[in-house]
Amino acid sequence: MTFNYFTLPVTVASNDFVTLDESLLMAPRQTNGDLPYINFARLTNTSDCINVGTNLGFAFYGSAPDLGAFEFGPTNAPSPTISNPGQT
């Protein structure tokens, strides 16, 4: 029951995300077979879910992990440079 959105001082709402349009989940894979890059469930730059998570040893960008499926970074895009837990 610890380290969940309901135990932290944030309010999670639809405006925390770029989009919650489920139709994006049906996008075709990339030509190399990777999953498509879509904005579904990615945090907006104004979300109070950024930097309020708990460091459990996984890589993150910023002062603390973000809440949600994806880490918010400088471009909010997948980044191979996020490799060291807690390093900004």
C-alpha positions, 0 to 999 in steps of 0.5 A: 500500500506504500509508494502508490499515487493514493499515498502521495500528495498528488491528484491524478487527472486526465489533464496530467497526460498528453492523451488517453485516447485508447485508439492509439493502442492499435497503431502498427508496429515500427518497420523494425518490429518495435512497438510504435512511439505514441503519446498515450499515457505520457505525462504533460510537462505540467503534471504533478506526477513528475518527480514524486515517485520513489527510487526503487533502483530503476533508471529515471530522469530528474530528482525522483522517478515519475508516477506513471508508465513513462518517465518524463524527460527533456523531449518526453520521448524514448531516450537511450541516455537515461541509464543511471538511476537518479542521474540528471 
